[in-house]
Amino acid sequence: NNYLIYCLSDGMGSGKDAKEESRFTLKVLKSILETGMDLKNGIILMNSLLKIKNRYEMYATLDLVSINKKSLKAHFYKNGAMHSYIYSFLEKRLVRINSSSLPIGIVDNISSSDYTYRLRENDILIMFSDGIKESEETLGNFFNQIKDYNPQIIAKEIGTRFKNNVDLDDVSVLVVKIEK
């Protein structure tokens, strides 16, 4: 009850199989969290389940953030995911949350890249799949120029402006505005 959890998953490959892999990953994660299991052990369990399921070498990224609603402390768990960003409108500063781990379902002993960050009111959290091509400079410039802080508008603009047109990959963009 004290936490908000946001998650993206991108199935490896393309088409129906990749879509099903990411859908399965999120469905299993939801079921695991509903049992009350902590996130770290839940990710380990999910990795084991995907290893059993994956006969055709299909894997999935997992990009998850758990935000404590009272303290605004955010804990990121990243498995094969793109980096995330936090934009502080107060400081006009973009913070990058890196990822350097493998997707889930590949190796037995999974290791998440995990980071903790203290959010503040009006910060914007941005998570996206690998269909987005950006640089910190262009994304920072984008945030310095926008006037509307509506997360839906920001997500749509990021998806439009930064979509990697070279690849035929899908695009998922998640934008959260921190409010008390």
OpenMM code with the backbone's topology and positions (N, CA, C; nanometers):
from openmm import Vec3, app, unit

residues = "ASN ASN TYR LEU ILE TYR CYS LEU SER ASP GLY MET GLY SER GLY LYS ASP ALA LYS GLU GLU SER ARG PHE THR LEU LYS VAL LEU LYS SER ILE LEU GLU THR GLY MET ASP LEU LYS ASN GLY ILE ILE LEU MET ASN SER LEU LEU LYS ILE LYS ASN ARG TYR GLU MET TYR ALA THR LEU ASP LEU VAL SER ILE ASN LYS LYS SER LEU LYS ALA HIS PHE TYR LYS ASN GLY ALA MET HIS SER TYR ILE TYR SER PHE LEU GLU LYS ARG LEU VAL ARG ILE ASN SER SER SER LEU PRO ILE GLY ILE VAL ASP ASN ILE SER SER SER ASP TYR THR TYR ARG LEU ARG GLU ASN ASP ILE LEU ILE MET PHE SER ASP GLY ILE LYS GLU SER GLU GLU THR LEU GLY ASN PHE PHE ASN GLN ILE LYS ASP TYR ASN PRO GLN ILE ILE ALA LYS GLU ILE GLY THR ARG PHE LYS ASN ASN VAL ASP LEU ASP ASP VAL SER VAL LEU VAL VAL LYS ILE GLU LYS".split()
positions = [
    Vec3(0.0805, -0.1208, 0.0000),
    Vec3(0.0000, 0.0000, 0.0000),
    Vec3(0.0842, 0.1264, 0.0000),
    Vec3(0.2074, 0.1171, 0.0456),
    Vec3(0.2926, 0.2355, 0.0523),
    Vec3(0.3790, 0.2546, -0.0709),
    Vec3(0.3641, 0.1671, -0.1704),
    Vec3(0.4510, 0.1714, -0.2871),
    Vec3(0.3721, 0.1781, -0.4167),
    Vec3(0.4305, 0.2462, -0.5128),
    Vec3(0.3835, 0.2431, -0.6509),
    Vec3(0.4891, 0.1688, -0.7302),
    Vec3(0.4467, 0.0776, -0.8167),
    Vec3(0.5420, 0.0017, -0.8970),
    Vec3(0.5077, 0.0210, -1.0436),
    Vec3(0.6082, 0.0617, -1.1200),
    Vec3(0.5943, 0.0794, -1.2643),
    Vec3(0.6929, -0.0140, -1.3321),
    Vec3(0.6487, -0.0754, -1.4395),
    Vec3(0.7339, -0.1749, -1.5038),
    Vec3(0.7119, -0.1778, -1.6543),
    Vec3(0.8216, -0.1942, -1.7279),
    Vec3(0.8188, -0.2180, -1.8715),
    Vec3(0.8917, -0.3483, -1.8980),
    Vec3(0.8448, -0.4212, -1.9969),
    Vec3(0.9152, -0.5403, -2.0420),
    Vec3(0.9113, -0.5417, -2.1935),
    Vec3(1.0231, -0.5761, -2.2522),
    Vec3(1.0338, -0.5828, -2.3977),
    Vec3(1.0837, -0.7212, -2.4345),
    Vec3(0.9998, -0.7985, -2.5012),
    Vec3(1.0393, -0.9325, -2.5443),
    Vec3(1.1441, -0.9239, -2.6533),
    Vec3(1.2423, -1.0113, -2.6456),
    Vec3(1.3482, -1.0130, -2.7467),
    Vec3(1.2928, -1.0674, -2.8780),
    Vec3(1.3446, -1.0153, -2.9854),
    Vec3(1.2967, -1.0566, -3.1167),
    Vec3(1.1898, -0.9601, -3.1638),
    Vec3(1.0991, -1.0111, -3.2459),
    Vec3(0.9938, -0.9247, -3.2980),
    Vec3(0.8664, -1.0048, -3.3179),
    Vec3(0.7608, -0.9315, -3.3414),
    Vec3(0.6335, -0.9946, -3.3725),
    Vec3(0.5617, -1.0529, -3.2532),
    Vec3(0.4767, -1.1491, -3.2836),
    Vec3(0.3874, -1.2091, -3.1853),
    Vec3(0.4618, -1.2768, -3.0700),
    Vec3(0.5710, -1.3469, -3.0998),
    Vec3(0.6461, -1.4169, -2.9947),
    Vec3(0.7058, -1.3189, -2.8945),
    Vec3(0.7635, -1.2102, -2.9439),
    Vec3(0.8230, -1.1102, -2.8545),
    Vec3(0.7154, -1.0437, -2.7698),
    Vec3(0.6021, -1.0153, -2.8314),
    Vec3(0.4904, -0.9542, -2.7582),
    Vec3(0.4427, -1.0473, -2.6477),
    Vec3(0.4308, -1.1745, -2.6792),
    Vec3(0.3850, -1.2730, -2.5807),
    Vec3(0.4861, -1.2876, -2.4666),
    Vec3(0.6144, -1.2809, -2.4986),
    Vec3(0.7191, -1.2937, -2.3962),
    Vec3(0.7108, -1.1784, -2.2960),
    Vec3(0.6940, -1.0566, -2.3447),
    Vec3(0.6848, -0.9429, -2.2525),
    Vec3(0.5534, -0.9467, -2.1748),
    Vec3(0.4459, -0.9866, -2.2397),
    Vec3(0.3169, -0.9973, -2.1715),
    Vec3(0.3249, -1.1026, -2.0596),
    Vec3(0.3859, -1.2167, -2.0894),
    Vec3(0.4032, -1.3232, -1.9909),
    Vec3(0.4868, -1.2725, -1.8731),
    Vec3(0.5952, -1.2029, -1.9026),
    Vec3(0.6833, -1.1502, -1.7982),
    Vec3(0.6074, -1.0597, -1.7029),
    Vec3(0.5289, -0.9682, -1.7556),
    Vec3(0.4546, -0.8748, -1.6701),
    Vec3(0.3435, -0.9452, -1.5921),
    Vec3(0.2801, -1.0422, -1.6541),
    Vec3(0.1740, -1.1176, -1.5864),
    Vec3(0.2309, -1.1975, -1.4697),
    Vec3(0.3441, -1.2635, -1.4924),
    Vec3(0.4085, -1.3401, -1.3854),
    Vec3(0.4549, -1.2470, -1.2740),
    Vec3(0.5142, -1.1333, -1.3105),
    Vec3(0.5591, -1.0375, -1.2100),
    Vec3(0.4418, -0.9922, -1.1230),
    Vec3(0.3306, -0.9596, -1.1852),
    Vec3(0.2128, -0.9165, -1.1099),
    Vec3(0.1692, -1.0260, -1.0123),
    Vec3(0.1647, -1.1490, -1.0589),
    Vec3(0.1251, -1.2605, -0.9720),
    Vec3(0.2217, -1.2776, -0.8559),
    Vec3(0.3503, -1.2661, -0.8831),
    Vec3(0.4515, -1.2794, -0.7781),
    Vec3(0.4353, -1.1691, -0.6739),
    Vec3(0.4163, -1.0463, -0.7195),
    Vec3(0.4020, -0.9342, -0.6260),
    Vec3(0.2753, -0.9465, -0.5423),
    Vec3(0.1707, -1.0017, -0.6006),
    Vec3(0.0456, -1.0192, -0.5261),
    Vec3(0.0602, -1.1201, -0.4128),
    Vec3(0.1618, -1.2070, -0.4176),
    Vec3(0.1846, -1.3019, -0.3085),
    Vec3(0.2529, -1.2349, -0.1900),
    Vec3(0.3072, -1.1136, -0.2113),
    Vec3(0.3772, -1.0432, -0.1049),
    Vec3(0.5280, -1.0647, -0.1070),
    Vec3(0.5776, -1.1395, -0.2054),
    Vec3(0.7212, -1.1630, -0.2158),
    Vec3(0.7924, -1.0307, -0.2454),
    Vec3(0.9113, -1.0128, -0.1893),
    Vec3(0.9867, -0.8906, -0.2154),
    Vec3(1.0363, -0.8909, -0.3610),
    Vec3(1.0654, -0.7724, -0.4122),
    Vec3(1.0994, -0.7562, -0.5541),
    Vec3(1.2231, -0.8339, -0.5956),
    Vec3(1.3279, -0.8272, -0.5164),
    Vec3(1.4530, -0.8942, -0.5547),
    Vec3(1.4329, -1.0454, -0.5704),
    Vec3(1.3679, -1.1080, -0.4728),
    Vec3(1.3408, -1.2516, -0.4820),
    Vec3(1.2388, -1.2818, -0.5910),
    Vec3(1.1452, -1.1896, -0.6122),
    Vec3(1.0478, -1.2064, -0.7193),
    Vec3(1.1138, -1.2082, -0.8565),
    Vec3(1.2121, -1.1247, -0.8759),
    Vec3(1.2847, -1.1208, -1.0034),
    Vec3(1.3640, -1.2500, -1.0227),
    Vec3(1.4251, -1.2995, -0.9159),
    Vec3(1.4986, -1.4272, -0.9233),
    Vec3(1.4035, -1.5407, -0.9605),
    Vec3(1.2863, -1.5448, -0.8963),
    Vec3(1.1873, -1.6478, -0.9273),
    Vec3(1.1390, -1.6346, -1.0718),
    Vec3(1.1114, -1.5136, -1.1150),
    Vec3(1.0650, -1.4913, -1.2521),
    Vec3(1.1704, -1.5355, -1.3524),
    Vec3(1.2960, -1.5087, -1.3241),
    Vec3(1.4047, -1.5530, -1.4116),
    Vec3(1.4042, -1.7046, -1.4259),
    Vec3(1.3867, -1.7742, -1.3135),
    Vec3(1.3825, -1.9213, -1.3175),
    Vec3(1.2643, -1.9711, -1.4003),
    Vec3(1.1488, -1.9080, -1.3828),
    Vec3(1.0308, -1.9486, -1.4596),
    Vec3(1.0506, -1.9251, -1.6092),
    Vec3(1.1121, -1.8137, -1.6447),
    Vec3(1.1372, -1.7862, -1.7868),
    Vec3(1.2394, -1.8831, -1.8447),
    Vec3(1.3388, -1.9206, -1.7655),
    Vec3(1.4375, -2.0186, -1.8131),
    Vec3(1.3696, -2.1515, -1.8432),
    Vec3(1.2753, -2.1913, -1.7595),
    Vec3(1.2016, -2.3161, -1.7823),
    Vec3(1.1135, -2.3037, -1.9062),
    Vec3(1.0466, -2.1912, -1.9207),
    Vec3(0.9529, -2.1691, -2.0314),
    Vec3(1.0234, -2.1538, -2.1658),
    Vec3(1.1403, -2.0934, -2.1661),
    Vec3(1.2071, -2.0539, -2.2906),
    Vec3(1.2769, -2.1692, -2.3603),
    Vec3(1.2049, -2.2388, -2.4410),
    Vec3(1.2640, -2.3460, -2.5200),
    Vec3(1.3185, -2.2911, -2.6516),
    Vec3(1.2740, -2.1742, -2.6921),
    Vec3(1.3123, -2.1190, -2.8225),
    Vec3(1.4032, -1.9969, -2.8087),
    Vec3(1.4697, -1.9872, -2.6945),
    Vec3(1.5623, -1.8767, -2.6679),
    Vec3(1.4973, -1.7397, -2.6878),
    Vec3(1.3833, -1.7211, -2.6288),
    Vec3(1.3172, -1.5912, -2.6257),
    Vec3(1.3342, -1.5363, -2.4846),
    Vec3(1.3825, -1.4142, -2.4739),
    Vec3(1.4071, -1.3524, -2.3447),
    Vec3(1.3315, -1.2219, -2.3380),
    Vec3(1.3352, -1.1598, -2.2210),
    Vec3(1.2655, -1.0329, -2.2056),
    Vec3(1.3447, -0.9409, -2.1140),
    Vec3(1.3370, -0.8116, -2.1446),
    Vec3(1.3940, -0.7131, -2.0541),
    Vec3(1.2941, -0.6894, -1.9418),
    Vec3(1.3456, -0.6400, -1.8317),
    Vec3(1.2602, -0.6008, -1.7203),
    Vec3(1.3135, -0.4681, -1.6685),
    Vec3(1.2303, -0.3682, -1.6719),
    Vec3(1.2653, -0.2348, -1.6254),
    Vec3(1.1599, -0.1966, -1.5228),
    Vec3(1.1993, -0.1943, -1.3962),
    Vec3(1.1033, -0.1792, -1.2883),
    Vec3(1.1503, -0.0723, -1.1909),
    Vec3(1.0568, 0.0074, -1.1437),
    Vec3(1.0867, 0.1024, -1.0375),
    Vec3(0.9776, 0.0910, -0.9318),
    Vec3(1.0215, 0.0868, -0.8064),
    Vec3(0.9316, 0.0842, -0.6920),
    Vec3(0.9499, 0.2161, -0.6176),
    Vec3(0.8403, 0.2905, -0.6019),
    Vec3(0.8473, 0.4230, -0.5400),
    Vec3(0.7707, 0.4212, -0.4085),
    Vec3(0.8403, 0.4551, -0.3005),
    Vec3(0.7765, 0.4692, -0.1711),
    Vec3(0.6964, 0.5996, -0.1734),
    Vec3(0.5653, 0.5903, -0.1535),
    Vec3(0.4781, 0.7074, -0.1658),
    Vec3(0.5036, 0.8123, -0.0578),
    Vec3(0.5535, 0.7711, 0.0567),
    Vec3(0.5765, 0.8675, 0.1647),
    Vec3(0.7121, 0.9357, 0.1521),
    Vec3(0.8169, 0.8578, 0.1330),
    Vec3(0.9521, 0.9142, 0.1297),
    Vec3(0.9953, 0.9564, -0.0106),
    Vec3(0.9230, 0.9122, -0.1139),
    Vec3(0.9564, 0.9343, -0.2551),
    Vec3(1.0907, 0.8711, -0.2936),
    Vec3(1.1321, 0.7733, -0.2179),
    Vec3(1.2534, 0.6985, -0.2508),
    Vec3(1.2189, 0.5977, -0.3607),
    Vec3(1.2932, 0.6047, -0.4712),
    Vec3(1.2688, 0.5156, -0.5847),
    Vec3(1.3809, 0.4128, -0.5914),
    Vec3(1.3416, 0.2872, -0.6072),
    Vec3(1.4400, 0.1805, -0.6230),
    Vec3(1.4181, 0.1185, -0.7609),
    Vec3(1.5223, 0.1256, -0.8435),
    Vec3(1.5177, 0.0756, -0.9802),
    Vec3(1.5800, -0.0634, -0.9874),
    Vec3(1.5129, -0.1532, -1.0586),
    Vec3(1.5661, -0.2854, -1.0907),
    Vec3(1.5656, -0.2949, -1.2428),
    Vec3(1.6821, -0.3171, -1.3012),
    Vec3(1.6926, -0.3176, -1.4461),
    Vec3(1.7605, -0.4470, -1.4911),
    Vec3(1.6936, -0.5176, -1.5811),
    Vec3(1.7482, -0.6406, -1.6383),
    Vec3(1.7413, -0.6304, -1.7896),
    Vec3(1.8543, -0.5976, -1.8510),
    Vec3(1.8605, -0.5857, -1.9959),
    Vec3(1.7866, -0.4652, -2.0499),
    Vec3(1.7422, -0.3783, -1.9631),
    Vec3(1.6595, -0.2636, -2.0031),
    Vec3(1.7459, -0.1451, -2.0448),
    Vec3(1.6839, -0.0558, -2.1192),
    Vec3(1.7479, 0.0712, -2.1525),
    Vec3(1.7643, 0.1522, -2.0235),
    Vec3(1.8520, 0.2511, -2.0292),
    Vec3(1.8657, 0.3390, -1.9132),
    Vec3(1.7363, 0.4200, -1.8986),
    Vec3(1.7133, 0.4687, -1.7806),
    Vec3(1.5980, 0.5531, -1.7510),
    Vec3(1.6502, 0.6916, -1.7156),
    Vec3(1.5594, 0.7857, -1.7103),
    Vec3(1.5961, 0.9225, -1.6744),
    Vec3(1.4995, 0.9784, -1.5722),
    Vec3(1.5523, 1.0700, -1.4919),
    Vec3(1.4699, 1.1512, -1.4036),
    Vec3(1.5019, 1.2955, -1.4390),
    Vec3(1.3968, 1.3705, -1.4683),
    Vec3(1.4174, 1.5120, -1.4986),
    Vec3(1.3630, 1.5954, -1.3840),
    Vec3(1.4493, 1.6810, -1.3290),
    Vec3(1.4099, 1.7725, -1.2227),
    Vec3(1.3806, 1.9086, -1.2852),
    Vec3(1.2525, 1.9475, -1.2851),
    Vec3(1.2177, 2.0794, -1.3374),
    Vec3(1.2715, 2.1888, -1.2456),
    Vec3(1.2800, 2.1584, -1.1169),
    Vec3(1.3310, 2.2554, -1.0207),
    Vec3(1.4759, 2.2930, -1.0518),
    Vec3(1.5603, 2.1910, -1.0772),
    Vec3(1.7028, 2.2143, -1.1042),
    Vec3(1.7363, 2.2196, -1.2529),
    Vec3(1.6377, 2.1916, -1.3392),
    Vec3(1.6621, 2.1835, -1.4843),
    Vec3(1.7774, 2.0870, -1.5114),
    Vec3(1.7665, 1.9677, -1.4506),
    Vec3(1.8744, 1.8697, -1.4579),
    Vec3(1.8190, 1.7327, -1.4934),
    Vec3(1.8910, 1.6617, -1.5791),
    Vec3(1.8545, 1.5274, -1.6214),
    Vec3(1.9497, 1.4278, -1.5565),
    Vec3(1.8955, 1.3298, -1.4855),
    Vec3(1.9748, 1.2270, -1.4184),
    Vec3(1.9526, 1.0954, -1.4922),
    Vec3(2.0607, 1.0279, -1.5266),
    Vec3(2.0532, 0.9011, -1.5989),
    Vec3(2.0677, 0.7848, -1.5018),
    Vec3(1.9774, 0.6878, -1.5128),
    Vec3(1.9830, 0.5650, -1.4340),
    Vec3(2.0297, 0.4556, -1.5299),
    Vec3(2.1523, 0.4111, -1.5133),
    Vec3(2.2141, 0.3171, -1.6069),
    Vec3(2.1702, 0.1730, -1.5849),
    Vec3(2.1945, 0.0940, -1.6861),
    Vec3(2.1661, -0.0486, -1.6798),
    Vec3(2.2809, -0.1232, -1.7456),
    Vec3(2.3257, -0.2287, -1.6809),
    Vec3(2.4353, -0.3066, -1.7396),
    Vec3(2.4170, -0.4563, -1.7148),
    Vec3(2.2928, -0.4993, -1.7066),
    Vec3(2.2675, -0.6404, -1.6772),
    Vec3(2.2003, -0.7088, -1.7960),
    Vec3(2.1960, -0.8403, -1.7896),
    Vec3(2.1334, -0.9198, -1.8951),
    Vec3(1.9815, -0.9236, -1.8767),
    Vec3(1.9072, -0.9493, -1.9857),
    Vec3(1.7627, -0.9704, -1.9725),
    Vec3(1.7342, -1.0933, -1.8870),
    Vec3(1.6117, -1.1049, -1.8421),
    Vec3(1.5757, -1.2219, -1.7632),
    Vec3(1.5483, -1.3400, -1.8547),
    Vec3(1.5761, -1.4590, -1.8023),
    Vec3(1.5516, -1.5809, -1.8763),
    Vec3(1.6720, -1.6341, -1.9522),
    Vec3(1.7890, -1.5707, -1.9378),
    Vec3(1.9081, -1.6137, -2.0126),
    Vec3(1.9997, -1.7007, -1.9277),
    Vec3(2.0382, -1.6498, -1.8103),
    Vec3(2.1333, -1.7213, -1.7249),
    Vec3(2.0659, -1.7625, -1.5940),
    Vec3(2.1235, -1.8623, -1.5289),
    Vec3(2.0648, -1.9128, -1.4043),
    Vec3(2.0707, -1.8100, -1.2914),
    Vec3(2.1857, -1.7533, -1.2692),
    Vec3(2.2048, -1.6594, -1.1581),
    Vec3(2.1912, -1.5170, -1.2084),
    Vec3(2.0698, -1.4675, -1.2053),
    Vec3(2.0417, -1.3334, -1.2577),
    Vec3(2.0907, -1.2276, -1.1598),
    Vec3(2.1400, -1.1195, -1.2143),
    Vec3(2.1837, -1.0065, -1.1339),
    Vec3(2.1233, -0.8803, -1.1941),
    Vec3(2.0392, -0.8147, -1.1170),
    Vec3(1.9777, -0.6904, -1.1632),
    Vec3(2.0733, -0.5751, -1.1403),
    Vec3(2.0690, -0.4769, -1.2318),
    Vec3(2.1307, -0.3482, -1.2003),
    Vec3(2.0296, -0.2784, -1.1112),
    Vec3(2.0709, -0.2419, -0.9903),
    Vec3(1.9734, -0.1729, -0.9066),
    Vec3(2.0321, -0.0461, -0.8472),
    Vec3(1.9461, 0.0540, -0.8410),
    Vec3(1.9836, 0.1885, -0.7971),
    Vec3(1.8714, 0.2451, -0.7124),
    Vec3(1.9089, 0.3299, -0.6190),
    Vec3(1.8112, 0.4005, -0.5382),
    Vec3(1.8295, 0.5502, -0.5610),
    Vec3(1.7178, 0.6199, -0.5729),
    Vec3(1.7213, 0.7636, -0.5990),
    Vec3(1.6069, 0.8291, -0.5223),
    Vec3(1.6342, 0.9405, -0.4595),
    Vec3(1.5316, 1.0159, -0.3861),
    Vec3(1.4655, 1.1142, -0.4810),
    Vec3(1.3394, 1.0892, -0.5120),
    Vec3(1.2631, 1.1774, -0.5994),
    Vec3(1.2091, 1.2957, -0.5210),
    Vec3(1.1740, 1.4006, -0.5947),
    Vec3(1.1106, 1.5167, -0.5335),
    Vec3(0.9834, 1.5486, -0.6107),
    Vec3(0.8967, 1.6219, -0.5456),
    Vec3(0.7724, 1.6608, -0.6109),
    Vec3(0.8019, 1.7320, -0.7433),
    Vec3(0.7247, 1.6993, -0.8448),
    Vec3(0.7337, 1.7515, -0.9817),
    Vec3(0.8463, 1.6912, -1.0649),
    Vec3(0.9253, 1.6004, -1.0088),
    Vec3(1.0221, 1.5293, -1.0922),
    Vec3(0.9454, 1.4463, -1.1943),
    Vec3(1.0095, 1.4225, -1.3070),
    Vec3(0.9520, 1.3397, -1.4122),
    Vec3(1.0414, 1.2177, -1.4297),
    Vec3(0.9816, 1.1000, -1.4215),
    Vec3(1.0522, 0.9736, -1.4424),
    Vec3(1.0207, 0.9259, -1.5831),
    Vec3(1.1243, 0.8884, -1.6597),
    Vec3(1.1063, 0.8440, -1.7978),
    Vec3(1.1716, 0.7081, -1.8148),
    Vec3(1.0931, 0.6101, -1.8609),
    Vec3(1.1426, 0.4765, -1.8930),
    Vec3(1.0968, 0.4453, -2.0346),
    Vec3(1.1815, 0.3787, -2.1125),
    Vec3(1.1420, 0.3454, -2.2489),
    Vec3(1.2132, 0.2220, -2.2984),
    Vec3(1.1562, 0.1629, -2.4034),
    Vec3(1.2153, 0.0433, -2.4631),
    Vec3(1.3215, 0.0838, -2.5648),
    Vec3(1.3869, -0.0165, -2.6227),
    Vec3(1.4973, 0.0114, -2.7142),
    Vec3(1.4544, 0.0626, -2.8513),
    Vec3(1.3269, 0.0875, -2.8725),
    Vec3(1.2822, 0.1489, -2.9967),
    Vec3(1.3033, 0.2989, -2.9970),
    Vec3(1.3502, 0.3533, -2.8845),
    Vec3(1.3768, 0.4967, -2.8723),
    Vec3(1.5263, 0.5195, -2.8889),
    Vec3(1.5597, 0.6167, -2.9692),
    Vec3(1.7002, 0.6545, -2.9907),
    Vec3(1.7146, 0.7979, -2.9422),
    Vec3(1.7928, 0.8173, -2.8382),
    Vec3(1.8089, 0.9506, -2.7807),
    Vec3(1.9505, 0.9697, -2.7312),
    Vec3(1.9798, 1.0916, -2.6974),
    Vec3(2.1035, 1.1213, -2.6274),
    Vec3(2.0656, 1.2084, -2.5091),
    Vec3(2.1501, 1.2108, -2.4090),
    Vec3(2.1197, 1.2932, -2.2923),
    Vec3(2.1052, 1.4397, -2.3312),
    Vec3(2.1877, 1.4847, -2.4239),
    Vec3(2.1829, 1.6257, -2.4645),
    Vec3(2.0494, 1.6596, -2.5301),
    Vec3(2.0060, 1.5771, -2.6262),
    Vec3(1.8809, 1.6081, -2.6948),
    Vec3(1.7610, 1.5904, -2.6026),
    Vec3(1.7644, 1.4916, -2.5156),
    Vec3(1.6551, 1.4723, -2.4212),
    Vec3(1.6524, 1.5868, -2.3194),
    Vec3(1.7690, 1.6285, -2.2718),
    Vec3(1.7769, 1.7429, -2.1804),
    Vec3(1.7246, 1.8696, -2.2447),
    Vec3(1.7619, 1.8933, -2.3700),
    Vec3(1.7115, 2.0103, -2.4433),
    Vec3(1.5599, 2.0036, -2.4590),
    Vec3(1.5093, 1.8848, -2.4883),
    Vec3(1.3649, 1.8650, -2.5014),
    Vec3(1.2948, 1.9083, -2.3733),
    Vec3(1.3430, 1.8628, -2.2583),
    Vec3(1.2781, 1.8980, -2.1316),
    Vec3(1.2921, 2.0456, -2.0989),
    Vec3(1.4028, 2.1055, -2.1356),
    Vec3(1.4193, 2.2480, -2.1088),
    Vec3(1.3250, 2.3345, -2.1927),
    Vec3(1.2741, 2.2796, -2.3022),
    Vec3(1.1883, 2.3565, -2.3928),
    Vec3(1.0392, 2.3339, -2.3707),
    Vec3(1.0012, 2.2217, -2.3096),
    Vec3(0.8578, 2.1938, -2.2998),
    Vec3(0.7898, 2.2841, -2.1976),
    Vec3(0.6656, 2.3116, -2.2235),
    Vec3(0.5875, 2.3988, -2.1354),
    Vec3(0.4791, 2.3214, -2.0599),
    Vec3(0.4368, 2.2083, -2.1151),
    Vec3(0.3298, 2.1299, -2.0549),
    Vec3(0.3916, 2.0085, -1.9859),
    Vec3(0.3684, 1.9952, -1.8561),
    Vec3(0.4287, 1.8879, -1.7791),
    Vec3(0.3382, 1.7658, -1.7679),
    Vec3(0.2381, 1.7569, -1.8551),
    Vec3(0.1468, 1.6446, -1.8554),
    Vec3(0.2214, 1.5195, -1.9024),
    Vec3(0.2250, 1.4122, -1.8207),
    Vec3(0.3000, 1.2920, -1.8582),
    Vec3(0.2563, 1.2300, -1.9904),
    Vec3(0.1259, 1.2334, -2.0222),
    Vec3(0.0782, 1.1763, -2.1483),
    Vec3(0.1340, 1.2534, -2.2678),
    Vec3(0.1370, 1.3839, -2.2571),
    Vec3(0.1901, 1.4661, -2.3661),
    Vec3(0.3404, 1.4440, -2.3809),
    Vec3(0.4108, 1.4374, -2.2687),
    Vec3(0.5558, 1.4128, -2.2721),
    Vec3(0.5851, 1.2772, -2.3356),
    Vec3(0.5117, 1.1723, -2.2949),
    Vec3(0.5335, 1.0378, -2.3507),
    Vec3(0.5093, 1.0374, -2.5016),
    Vec3(0.4035, 1.1015, -2.5452),
    Vec3(0.3724, 1.1064, -2.6886),
    Vec3(0.4823, 1.1802, -2.7655),
    Vec3(0.5291, 1.2911, -2.7105),
    Vec3(0.6357, 1.3678, -2.7762),
    Vec3(0.7661, 1.2888, -2.7843),
    Vec3(0.8009, 1.2190, -2.6764),
    Vec3(0.9227, 1.1370, -2.6775),
    Vec3(0.9090, 1.0274, -2.7820),
    Vec3(0.7947, 0.9606, -2.7846),
    Vec3(0.7712, 0.8546, -2.8821),
    Vec3(0.7769, 0.9037, -3.0252),
    Vec3(0.7329, 1.0263, -3.0481),
    Vec3(0.7335, 1.0839, -3.1830),
    Vec3(0.8715, 1.1370, -3.2214),
    Vec3(0.9308, 1.2151, -3.1330),
    Vec3(1.0588, 1.2811, -3.1653),
    Vec3(1.1791, 1.1877, -3.1654),
    Vec3(1.1780, 1.0873, -3.0773),
    Vec3(1.2978, 1.0069, -3.0578),
    Vec3(1.2851, 0.8630, -3.1058),
    Vec3(1.1788, 0.8327, -3.1784),
    Vec3(1.1632, 0.6954, -3.2302),
    Vec3(1.2765, 0.6655, -3.3270),
    Vec3(1.3366, 0.5501, -3.3082),
    Vec3(1.4456, 0.5065, -3.3944),
    Vec3(1.3840, 0.4537, -3.5247),
    Vec3(1.3820, 0.5373, -3.6278),
    Vec3(1.3166, 0.5011, -3.7539),
    Vec3(1.3943, 0.3983, -3.8341),
    Vec3(1.5205, 0.3777, -3.8013),
    Vec3(1.6010, 0.2796, -3.8741),
    Vec3(1.5513, 0.1387, -3.8443),
    Vec3(1.5225, 0.1146, -3.7174),
    Vec3(1.4728, -0.0173, -3.6769),
    Vec3(1.3211, -0.0211, -3.6879),
    Vec3(1.2696, -0.1366, -3.7111),
    Vec3(1.1247, -0.1541, -3.7136),
    Vec3(1.0761, -0.2031, -3.5782),
    Vec3(1.1489, -0.1672, -3.4745),
    Vec3(1.1179, -0.2098, -3.3392),
    Vec3(0.9968, -0.1335, -3.2858),
    Vec3(0.9282, -0.1958, -3.1919),
    Vec3(0.8173, -0.1274, -3.1269),
    Vec3(0.8717, -0.0278, -3.0258),
    Vec3(0.7849, 0.0585, -2.9791),
    Vec3(0.8264, 0.1614, -2.8844),
    Vec3(0.7311, 0.1613, -2.7658),
    Vec3(0.7892, 0.1558, -2.6475),
    Vec3(0.7112, 0.1734, -2.5241),
    Vec3(0.7754, 0.2873, -2.4477),
    Vec3(0.6944, 0.3805, -2.4047),
    Vec3(0.7418, 0.4946, -2.3268),
    Vec3(0.6534, 0.5076, -2.2032),
    Vec3(0.7160, 0.5173, -2.0868),
    Vec3(0.6439, 0.5339, -1.9626),
    Vec3(0.6939, 0.6628, -1.8987),
    Vec3(0.6029, 0.7546, -1.8684),
    Vec3(0.6384, 0.8812, -1.8057),
    Vec3(0.5523, 0.8978, -1.6819),
    Vec3(0.6182, 0.9281, -1.5695),
    Vec3(0.5483, 0.9455, -1.4421),
    Vec3(0.5879, 1.0806, -1.3849),
    Vec3(0.4886, 1.1608, -1.3499),
    Vec3(0.5143, 1.2876, -1.2802),
    Vec3(0.4919, 1.2630, -1.1314),
    Vec3(0.5891, 1.3018, -1.0508),
    Vec3(0.5821, 1.2792, -0.9067),
    Vec3(0.5020, 1.3914, -0.8416),
    Vec3(0.3937, 1.3518, -0.7778),
    Vec3(0.3093, 1.4471, -0.7064),
    Vec3(0.2761, 1.3897, -0.5702),
    Vec3(0.2655, 1.4742, -0.4721),
    Vec3(0.2276, 1.4263, -0.3369),
    Vec3(0.0790, 1.4166, -0.3261),
] * unit.nanometer
topology = app.Topology()
chain = topology.addChain("A")
for resn in residues:
    res = topology.addResidue(resn, chain)
    for name in ("N", "CA", "C"):
        topology.addAtom(name, app.Element.getBySymbol(name[0]), res)
